[in-house]
Amino acid sequence: MKIAIIGTGYVGLVTGTCFAETGNHVVCVDNNPEKLSKLQNKEITIYEPGLEVLFQRNIQQKRLEFTGDLKSAVQSSEFIFLCLPTPQGEDGSADLKYILGVADDLGKIFETAGGDAQQKIIINKSTVPVGTSKLVFEAIKKHNVKNFDVVSNPEFLREGFAVEDFMKPDRIVIGTKTRYAAERMKALYEPFVRQGNPIIEMDTASAEVTKYAANAYLAMRITYMNELANFCTKVGADVDLIRKGMGSDSRIGKRFLFPGIGYGGSCFPKDVNALIKTSIDFGSEIRLLTVVDQVNKKQKEVLVNKILKYYDNNIKGKHFAVWGLAFKPNTDDMREAPSVVIIKKLLSQGASVTAYDPAANETAKFDLGTTITYADNEYGALENADALLVLTEWNEFRNPDFGIIKAKLKQPIIFDGRNIFDPAKMRELKFTYFGIGRKPVLPTEGSKK
Ligand SMILES: NC(=O)c1ccc[n+]([C@@H]2O[C@H](COP(=O)([O-])OP(=O)(O)OC[C@H]3O[C@@H](n4cnc5c(N)ncnc54)[C@H](O)[C@@H]3O)[C@@H](O)[C@H]2O)c1
């Protein structure tokens, strides 16, 4: 099958590469010249486990190519996937200018070719508010184009597990009005659901809402745990034990119950806001989500507040080591990362920071530039630091050499924003330790401020 991917970012590159891996011919389009030139030179543009091998193999086998020429890509393809940004606009809604701009371009391309789109299927993979498929349809149709379908096929991949999620999805959602488009989409996805996971057909509006509903629910679960963690801190309970006690209930389940320093990333914050905005616009505000968003913003301050309290509100001249910058492990994505909020707050109070992230040292420079220094490894970040802050739960941070940490830090103090260390072990090793929603391990005799 012939596929065009319009927008070759996280979703576009993974989608294009995985479709090529199942034998399709895929041409990926992007209008960012720097990104395009890297991709055309076989240089991968994102960090995503397992992607590079597939990327190289499919380029080699000439099933995956990259271009800036939208027209030729569209003309040679049956399936046209829109994997374009839908950033948050000023009022919280999703900004549709990229999607509708490309829809208009498609209309013009089909119009110039005589107006018959020859049963091409335009698929919206971006996360978009309810009603967008109709807008895309109208934007193309107004160029007197006939014989095309617009399908909503939201993407549920997780950064860090994107290839795995794409190759073995829990489900595929296909929103369409026509039997023809549904059958063609099913044929395209058939290799990915051989184990029996469902392809769920629905109308386009329901498909569009499904994506927001899933993301907002997950954001709400995390936020509930964050609020619970703050409550535990006050009452002397341990949220980690509560998490285990709750998660063992099969009605609740174990995943997405880890408290921390607030959710970030390119999806949850903007998707929660977009759903709030749409719900208000339609006169049916989902109030739970309004609170979720407010609580999440506050949660990004929780660790800094613990730090300020420990240092009696004076961190001027203190130097902090930061482990982890990306919004979550296994990605170099810094969009809405809590680390940025936390580090900026520390700097504004006169402290300095040296950070290390296994993948995001470079991408973090976009937000943090030279305001901090970057180390080549986790232990390098500890030199002359007054305390260690854990901001992303990378696996490689979970079992470090605590002897080295203790030797390098000026004082053995850890502020663990992701609860990756065991408080009992911290006590045994004589660290002063603060987690989220757990009893702190307070300074021992030997560790003074
Ligand atoms: N990143 C995720 O984990 C994820 C998961 C599921 C859904 N989504 C959704 O998928 C969509 C894309 O997200 P992303 O993270 O891949 O975004 P991204 O910013 O990484 O990628 C978008 C790409 O589109 C390109 N682009 C913009 N305008 C273009 C145009 N006119 N022609 C060609 N290319 C153009 C950009 O240069 C960029 O490379 C968003 O709606 C997002 O909410 C993202």
The ligand as an SDF file (V2000), in Angstrom:
LIG
                    3D

 44 48  0  0  0  0  0  0  0  0999 V2000
    4.1100   12.8600   20.7830 N   0  0  0  0  0  0  0  0  0  0  0  0
    3.2660   11.9550   21.2340 C   0  0  0  0  0  0  0  0  0  0  0  0
    3.5900   11.1330   22.0850 O   0  0  0  0  0  0  0  0  0  0  0  0
    1.8590   11.8690   20.6800 C   0  0  0  0  0  0  0  0  0  0  0  0
    1.1040   10.7350   20.9240 C   0  0  0  0  0  0  0  0  0  0  0  0
   -0.1800   10.6720   20.3990 C   0  0  0  0  0  0  0  0  0  0  0  0
   -0.6880   11.7320   19.6750 C   0  0  0  0  0  0  0  0  0  0  0  0
    0.0690   12.8420   19.4720 N   0  0  0  0  0  0  0  0  0  0  0  0
   -0.5060   13.9270   18.6650 C   0  0  0  0  0  0  0  0  0  0  0  0
    0.0250   13.8300   17.3400 O   0  0  0  0  0  0  0  0  0  0  0  0
    0.2000   15.1400   16.7660 C   0  0  0  0  0  0  0  0  0  0  0  0
    1.6500   15.3290   16.3600 C   0  0  0  0  0  0  0  0  0  0  0  0
    2.4440   15.2590   17.5330 O   0  0  0  0  0  0  0  0  0  0  0  0
    4.0310   15.1290   17.4660 P   0  0  0  0  0  0  0  0  0  0  0  0
    4.4860   14.9490   18.8680 O   0  0  0  0  0  0  0  0  0  0  0  0
    4.4100   14.1370   16.4270 O   0  0  0  0  0  0  0  0  0  0  0  0
    4.4100   16.5960   16.9500 O   0  0  0  0  0  0  0  0  0  0  0  0
    5.8240   17.1110   16.4120 P   0  0  0  0  0  0  0  0  0  0  0  0
    5.8550   18.5570   16.6480 O   0  0  0  0  0  0  0  0  0  0  0  0
    6.9130   16.2350   16.9570 O   0  0  0  0  0  0  0  0  0  0  0  0
    5.7530   16.8190   14.8320 O   0  0  0  0  0  0  0  0  0  0  0  0
    4.9780   17.5510   13.9300 C   0  0  0  0  0  0  0  0  0  0  0  0
    5.7600   17.7030   12.6300 C   0  0  0  0  0  0  0  0  0  0  0  0
    4.9430   18.3490   11.6630 O   0  0  0  0  0  0  0  0  0  0  0  0
    5.7790   19.1700   10.8610 C   0  0  0  0  0  0  0  0  0  0  0  0
    4.9460   20.1420   10.1430 N   0  0  0  0  0  0  0  0  0  0  0  0
    4.3130   21.2430   10.6120 C   0  0  0  0  0  0  0  0  0  0  0  0
    3.6380   21.8540    9.6300 N   0  0  0  0  0  0  0  0  0  0  0  0
    3.8170   21.1230    8.5110 C   0  0  0  0  0  0  0  0  0  0  0  0
    3.3870   21.2380    7.1710 C   0  0  0  0  0  0  0  0  0  0  0  0
    2.5970   22.2290    6.7830 N   0  0  0  0  0  0  0  0  0  0  0  0
    3.8120   20.3120    6.2930 N   0  0  0  0  0  0  0  0  0  0  0  0
    4.6210   19.3100    6.6590 C   0  0  0  0  0  0  0  0  0  0  0  0
    5.0670   19.1360    7.9250 N   0  0  0  0  0  0  0  0  0  0  0  0
    4.6720   20.0370    8.8280 C   0  0  0  0  0  0  0  0  0  0  0  0
    6.7400   19.7610   11.8590 C   0  0  0  0  0  0  0  0  0  0  0  0
    7.9000   20.2660   11.2400 O   0  0  0  0  0  0  0  0  0  0  0  0
    7.0160   18.5480   12.7560 C   0  0  0  0  0  0  0  0  0  0  0  0
    8.1290   17.8070   12.2850 O   0  0  0  0  0  0  0  0  0  0  0  0
   -0.2940   16.1180   17.8310 C   0  0  0  0  0  0  0  0  0  0  0  0
   -1.6470   16.3950   17.6030 O   0  0  0  0  0  0  0  0  0  0  0  0
   -0.1470   15.3310   19.1240 C   0  0  0  0  0  0  0  0  0  0  0  0
   -1.0350   15.7600   20.1210 O   0  0  0  0  0  0  0  0  0  0  0  0
    1.3350   12.9330   19.9350 C   0  0  0  0  0  0  0  0  0  0  0  0
  1  2  1  0
  2  3  2  0
  2  4  1  0
  4  5  1  0
  4 44  2  0
  5  6  2  0
  6  7  1  0
  7  8  2  0
  8  9  1  0
  8 44  1  0
  9 10  1  0
  9 42  1  0
 10 11  1  0
 11 12  1  0
 11 40  1  0
 12 13  1  0
 13 14  1  0
 14 15  2  0
 14 16  1  0
 14 17  1  0
 17 18  1  0
 18 19  2  0
 18 20  1  0
 18 21  1  0
 21 22  1  0
 22 23  1  0
 23 24  1  0
 23 38  1  0
 24 25  1  0
 25 26  1  0
 25 36  1  0
 26 27  1  0
 26 35  1  0
 27 28  2  0
 28 29  1  0
 29 30  1  0
 29 35  2  0
 30 31  1  0
 30 32  2  0
 32 33  1  0
 33 34  2  0
 34 35  1  0
 36 37  1  0
 36 38  1  0
 38 39  1  0
 40 41  1  0
 40 42  1  0
 42 43  1  0
M  CHG  2   8   1  16  -1
M  END
$$$$
